[in-house]
Amino acid sequence: MPYRTILNTCVERLGEFPPVQSVSPAIVSDAEQVEIIIDNAKIIFRTEIKGILKRPLPYHLFVKRAEKSERPLLLLAEYVNDSIASDLKKHGINFIDCAGNAFIHVPGKAYLEIRGKTNPRQKERQTSALFQPKGLRLLYILLVKKESLNQTVRQLAKISGISTGRVVQILKELREKGYIFKNNSGQFQFANTQKLFEQWLANYGDRLRPKLVLESFKILPTLVDKIPFMLKDAFSDSPADYAIGGSLGANILTSYYRGHTTEIYVRPAILTRLKETLKLMPARETDVTVFNLFSPYVIFESEKTGFSTAHPLFIYAELLHQGGSRERETAQIIYNTYLEQIFAKNGT
C-alpha cells in the first residue's frame, strides 16, 4: 500500500475513536507529523510510515523511540498483528494501523488502546494468484516491458522464471479483473497501469521481497564506497549477472542520497563469487542484502551511469520499504525521473 494511502487511512481511523476530537496531518521540514487533540490535550507526533510489520521489527524504530525530541513517535502501518502490537506496547512505541488497531500512550496526556482488528486485505492476498510472489514477478515484467503482454505463454514463463501453468492463471486473472483487454487489433492492452502499479507496490514488502532475498551479510566499512567499482571490475565479463539496487542504486541514478545499507541483485549461481568479490561476512547485524536476479528485465539499461543498476521500480519499492524520510524523498525523485512516464494515470 503506498505510504500516502497508509497516512490518510490511519488518520481516518484515528478520527473514528471517541476520545479523539480532531486529527490533522502536516508536512514539516519534509517530515510527516500528525496533530491529535485527544481528551482536550493537543499532541503533535512525528511519524514513521511502514507497510505490514513482520519480525524482525525494524531496528531503527527503537532508535527513533529513544531519541530525545519534543515530539513523541507515532508509527503508522498498513497492519500490525496482535503479537507485534504487544511488542510495540512493551517498548513504548505508539502505533495506529489501517485496520484500526492502536496503542497511544503519552503520559499525563493520552492513553488509547484498540486491539484484535484483522487485516481486511488478507483474504484477497491469500486467494489472488496475481499478487502472490510468482504473480508479482510476472506482473513486474509486464509493467516495465508492456510489449511483453503479447508474448507467448512460454516466452513469459522463461523471462519470469515461473511455470507456464502459472502464467496462464495470472493472465486469466488480469483479464477477469479488468486490468487488461483486447483492443481493435486483437492485441492485449492495459486498462490502467497506475492501479496495477499501486497494487504491486502494496504487495512488494511482505509478499515479493522476502521471496527474493537470498542472504544477508556484513561488509568491511573500508569497502562500502568501493562497491560499485569492485562489482564493475569483477563482472566486466558478465555485466548481466548483477544489478545494484536500494539506496546505492538510487544514488547512482540520482546522486542525491546514499543510505546505510546495500542491496545487490545477482543470479543465485554466482552468489559465492559475489561473496568473494566483496569479502562479505556472515554477522548478526548485516548491512548488505543479496536478492535473486530472477530475470534479465530486473536490470536497468542505462549508459549514463556506467554501472549496472536494478530497474528504478525495484529501487523505488525498496526505498519505500525502508521507510525513512530521506529514503522517501529519494523515492519521490526516482518516481518523478524514471517512473511517472511509465505509470501515468490510465497509461497503457
N, C-alpha and C positions, 0 to 999 in steps of 0.2 A: 504494500500500500504506500503510495507517495507520502513523503513526510508532511506535506502541507495538508493532505487529507486527514492524516493522523491528528495533526494540530487542531484542525477545525472540528473533527468528530469528538475529540477529548474535551474541547471547550464546550461543545454542546452537551456532553454527558455531565460535566461539572455543573452546568446551569440547571440541570434537572434535579439536583439534590436539594431538599427543603432548606437546609441551613444556609445555602448559598444565595446571596441576594443578587450578585452580578459577577460576570466573568468577562474580562477584556484582554484579548491577546494584543501584543505590541512587539515591534521590532526596534530594539535599541542598540546602536553600535553593531549592527549586523548580527545580533543575537536575539532569539525569541525570548520574550518574557510574557508572563500571564499574571494579570492583576485580578485577584479574587476578593470580594467582600463577603465574608462568612461570619455569621453571628455578629454583625456590625463591626467586624475588625477587617481593615484593609491589609492584604498581604500581597506583595509582589514577588513572584517566584522567577528564578532563572530556570530555563527549561532544557531538557535533553530529550530528543525525539528518537525513538527506536521502533523497530518492527515487532515481530513476535519474539519475546525474550525466551532464550533457551540457555541451559547450562553448557559451559561455564559462563557465568554472568560477566559482562564486560568490566575489566578491572578498573577502567577509568571512571566508572560510576562511583566507586568507593573513594577514589581520589577526589572527585568533584564534591562528594558528600562531605569530605573532611576539610575542604578548602574554606578559609575564612572569607566570608562575604556578607554584605548587607542583605543579600537575597538568598533565601533558602532554595534548595534544589527541588524541582518537580520533574519527575520522569513521565513523559507522555509516550505511551506504547500502543501498538495495534492490539496486543493481547498479552496478559500476564496470567499464567495459570495459578492455581491456589498454592501450590508448593513454593513457587518462586515468589509469590506475594508474601508468604511467610518469611522468606529470606530477606526480602526488601524491608519488611517491617522490622525484623530483628536488627538490621543495620541502620535503621532510621532513615531510609530512603523513601521520600514521598513519591507516590505514583498515581496515575489515572490511566485506564486503558479504554479503547474504543467500545468495549462491551459494557463498561460501567463499573468495573472493579476499581477500587480506590483505597489508598491509605494516605491521609494527610494529617500530620501532627506538627503543629508549630506551638511549642509550649507557651501557655498563657494567652494564646490567641484562637487556636482552632484544633479540633480533633474530628476526623471523619474517617470511617472505615466501612467499605462495602466489599463483600466477598462472594464468590460462588457463581458469578455470571459466566456462562460459557461463550466460546468464540462462535459467533453466528456464521462465520465463513468456513468453519471446519468441515461441514458436510460436503460443501462444494469441492473443497480441496481433496477429500478422500474419494470422490466419485468421478471427478473430471480427469480423463487421461491427458487432456491438453495441458493442464497445469501441474502434472506430475513431472519429476525430473527429466525423463526422456522426452516428454512432450515439450518441455521448456527448451531443451536443446534444439529440437527441430524448429520450434517457434522462433528462436533467436535467429536461425539461418534464414527463415522465410522473411523475417522483418528487415534484416540488414541486406539481404540479397533478394529483392522482391521478384526478380525474374525467375528465381528457383521455384516459385509457386507452381509453375507449369512444367517442371521437370518430371521425369517418370518416378514412380514409387521406388524403384530400385536405385535410381540416382540419389534420391533424397535419403534413403536408408544409408547409402555409402558415405555421403558427406556429413551426416549427423551421427553416425555410429550406432544406429538403433535398427531394430528388425523391420522388415517390410510390412509385417502384420501391424506393428505399432504405428507405422507411418499411415497406413490405410485408416486405422482407427482415429488418428489425430485429424487427418484431412476431412474425414466424415464429420467429426465434431465441429470443426471450423465451419463447415457448410451448414450444419443443423443449427448452430448458434448464430448464424448470420454474419460471421466475421469475414467470409469470402463468398463470392458469387461469380457466375459465368457472365461475361459481357457479350455484346453482339457478335464478337468474333469467335466466340466459343472458348475464350481463354479465361482462366480463373483470375480474379482481381480482388483486392482487399476492399471491404466496405468502409473500414475505419481503423487505420493503423494506430492512431493515438490511444484508442481504448485497449487494443491488444498490448501496446507498449506499456501502459499502466498496469495491466494485469501481469505481464511478465515481470515488471519491477516488484510488484506486490508479493510475488512468489519466489523471487531471487534469494532472499536472505535465509529463509527457513526451508526451502524446497531444493532449489538447484545448487546453491553454493556448497552445502555440506557434502553433496554427492560428487562435486568436482575436486574437493580438497584431497590431495594425495598424501601430503605430510607437511609438518611444520618444523622449523629449525631455528638455530641461533647463528648469527654471522659475526665475525670479529668486527668491532667498531671501526678499525682502521680500513676495512674493506667496503664499508657501506657506500661511500661516494664513488667507488670504482666499479660497482656492479654492472652498469650498462656497458662499460668498456671491456670488462672481463668477459661478459657474455658475447659481445660482438666479436671479440678476438677468438674465443674458444669455439664458437659456432659459425665462423666465417664460411666454412664448407657446407653448412646446413642451416641457413638462417630461418628456415621454415619449421625448425624443431622447437622454437621457444618464442615467447612474447612477454613483454614486461607490462604488468597491469597495475591496479591500485593507484596510490598517490605518486609512486615513482613514475608510472606510465603517464599519469596526468601531468606531472612536472615536465616530462619530456615533450608532451604535446602543447603545454601552455606556458611553461616557465613561471608558474605562479606559486605553487606550494608543493613542498616535499614533506610528507608525513614521517612518522617514526617507524612504520612497518614497510615491508617489501612484499609484493605479490608477483609471482612469476608463473606463467603457463608453459608446460612442457609436455611432450609426448611421454607417457609413462615409461616407455622402453629406455629413455635416456635419463631417468631420474638419478641414477648412480653417477653418471657423467656430470650432471649439474652439481651434485653434492661435492664432487671432487674439484670442479672448476671454482666454486665459490667458497670452498673449505667450510661447508655447512656442518653444524654440530647439533646433535640432539640436546635438548635442555628443557627444564621446567618452564622457564619464561622464554618464549620464542618471539622472533621478530621477522621471520621470513616464512611465508606460506606458499607452498607449491600447488598449483592447480593442474588438472588434466586438460591438455590442449586437444580436445576431443575432435576438432575439425579444423581444417586449414582456414576456414572462414572466421575463426577466432582472431586471427592475425589481421592487423590493420595495415593496409598497404599505403605507405606514405614515404616518398623520397625526401621530404623536407627535414625529417627528424634525424635521419642517419642511424636510427635504432629500430629494432623490431618491437612494436608495442601491440598490446591487445586492442581489440576494437573499442572505440570510445563508449559503446553501450555497456560493455563489461566494466570499464573503468568507472563510468558514471554510477553503475549499480553498486560497485564495491565502495566507492566513496560515501554514498548514502547509507550503506550498511554500516560503515564505521561510525558515521553519525555525528562527528564533531562539527563545530561551527565552521572551522576552516575547511574541512572536508566538504561541507555543503556549499560553501562559497565556490570552491574549485569545481564541484559537480555542476553548478549552475553555468560556469564558464564553458565546461565541456559540452553541456547541453546546447548552449547558445551558439557555440562554434561548430560543432560536429553533428548534433542530433536533431536540432529543431527542423532542419530542412528535410530530414528523413521522416519524422513523426509529426509533421504539421497536421493540424486538425483536419480530419476527414481525408488525410493524404492517402494516396493509393500507390 
